Amino acid sequence: MPHSTVTPETVFRTRPASPEDSVFSFGEPAPRLSEQEQYKRLIDAEAAKQGLALAHLADRIGVARPRLHKVIRKKVMLRDDLRDQLFEALEIDCVRAKFCVAFLHDHTAYGDPEVFLICEAMKGFYCEILTRRRGEIQVTLRPPIIHEALGRAYDMLLSHQERVMEHDRTLQA
């Protein structure tokens, strides 16, 4: 929207267009990308972050260069098996990628430290569920106990990180 057309009436809606819309909705929402497109963008971004051209990535996983280029940058479908190969080659955590794409609908959140912590906690929770299903754990954990344990773990991680950063500063001085 050009600056000259920005007025309180164009920015703030006096009443929602429909009951589902929020009064605090600013402009039209951007169209949501499909899961396929978000995975492609995540793969492309991680390859770029690692300084790895798609051609070299294709060589690494044994796929024709033009085919990988068409899949990632064009509208050719990204099959699950190819996606998994690319995740492995780029060392992309599939749980974190799925969390970002399927739950957050934001592939750019993959690098956020908060998302990393949440996903690692989810992995631990998932392992607990699996072992419980096998009958290996018979202890019932209440939410306050879980929250306290996670709080202590995060405090310990932050404390350790501060000590490491302090040691790095001391060594650089």
Order of alpha helices (4+ residues) and beta strands (2+ residues): alpha-alpha-alpha-alpha-alpha-alpha-alpha-alpha
